[in-house]
Amino acid sequence: MIIQICSQAEAIALAGSIPMKTSIISITSKEDGDVLFPDNSNIDAVLNLKLNDLTQEVDEEGIPYGRLLPKAEDLTGLKAFVEGLSCDCLIVHCWAG
């Protein structure tokens, strides 16, 4: 299986032209809507995860991001989605990659 980790813009472009059976894990913030991917019969499944992709609450200068760190319940469905994959390619994206 090919795993492609990329930005949201790259994922949208890739999803529109991917020539093989593909699944997508789409990571967006809780405030954003789901990403709309182009119609492509090769897209098998999309898992939309709503979480802030942070590892700490403050930046390098100690300034708070103002967003909550991810919690275990933010990843609900991820294990089952990955275990059930039967695709040739998995695209994983967040805002910046």
N, C-alpha and C positions, 0 to 999 in steps of 0.2 A: 504494500500500500504506500502511495505517495502521500506525505503530509506536508501541506503548504501553509505556513504561518505568515500572515500578511495584514496590511491595514484594511480598513473597511473599503476604501476606494479600490484597492487592488483586488479584494475579494469579489466585489461587484463586477469588475471587468473580467476577472478570471471565470466567474460563474456563468457569464454570458457566452463564453466560447469554449468551455472545457469539453473535450471530446470523449470523456470516459465517465463511467458511473461515479458520482461524487456526492458526498455528504458534507454538510457545513455546520460548524459550531460558530454561532454569531454572538459575540459578547458586546453588549451595549450597556450604558448606564441605566439606572432605574428610571431616569427622567426621559430617556429617549424612546421613540417608537421602534418597532421592529424594522430591520433593514429589508428593503424590497429588492429581491434579486431578479435578474432578467429570466424570462421563461426559457428554460432549457430542459429538454426531456432527460438529460443525463443527471440532473439534480435529483437525487434519491430521497434525501431527508435533510431537514434543517432543524437544529436545536437552538432556540433563542434563550440565551442566559442574560439576565438583568442583574448586573453587579458593577460596582466600581472597581476597576482593575488596579487597585492600590496594594502596596505591601506595607505602607506606613501611613500614619495620619498627618504627618507634617513633611514639608519639603526639606532640602538640604540646609536651608537657613532657619529651620524651625517654625516656618509659617504654616498654619493648618490649611489643608486642602479644602476643608469644609464639607467633606463627603465621608461617609462611613466605610470602614474596611469591610471586605466581603465576609459573610458568615457561611457556615456549612449549608444552611437551608437555601442559600443563593445558588448552590450547585445541584439542586434537586433535578433528577433525571439524567445527569451527566453520565453516571456509571452505566445505567441501562442503555443509554444511547450508544456509548462506545462499545459496550459488549455486543450490541445488536448490529454493528456495522457489517455491511457486506458490499462495500464499495471499493473502487480502485484508487480513489483519491479522497482525502479529507482536507477541507479548507477550514482553518481556524483563524478567526480575525477578531480584533478589537478596533478601537478608533485608529491607533497609530501603528499597530503591529507589534 
